[in-house]
Amino acid sequence: MAFNLRMSDSELIELLGGPTRLAERLGYIKAGGVQRVQNWKVRGIPARVKLDHPDLFLNVGAQRCAAEPSPADCQPVAQAA
């Protein structure tokens, strides 16, 4: 079972502290890193980045639901195996 939170990448970036904080957490240099993460708010976070940093991206939805449960956003959706 997986959570489908209907959270956009832009919302996810903000939930993780915004572009500056997320760029720091990902180890990007400030000069271009913040702009890169800011661009993801429109273009989406690359799948490779999400896979390379599961500690940041894979459990965010479950953590958010544990902290702020909302019936509309925290419904588990069964995934086909």
C-alpha positions, 0 to 999 in steps of 0.5 A: 500500500502506498500513499497518494497525497496529491502533493505537488513537487512545489509543495514538497519543496516548501514542506522540506524548508524551501529552495535554499534549505533543500539545496543545502540538504542536497549538498548543492553549492549556493551559487547555482543550487538554490536556482536549480531547486527553485526551477523544480517548483515548476519543472518537477523534482527529477526522479533521479534526485528523489531516488538518490535521496530517499531519506528526504523524499520517500517518507515525507508524505507519511511523516506529514500525515502523522503530524497533520492528518487530513482525511482528503490527503492521507488516504492510502491507495492500493497499488497493483503489485 
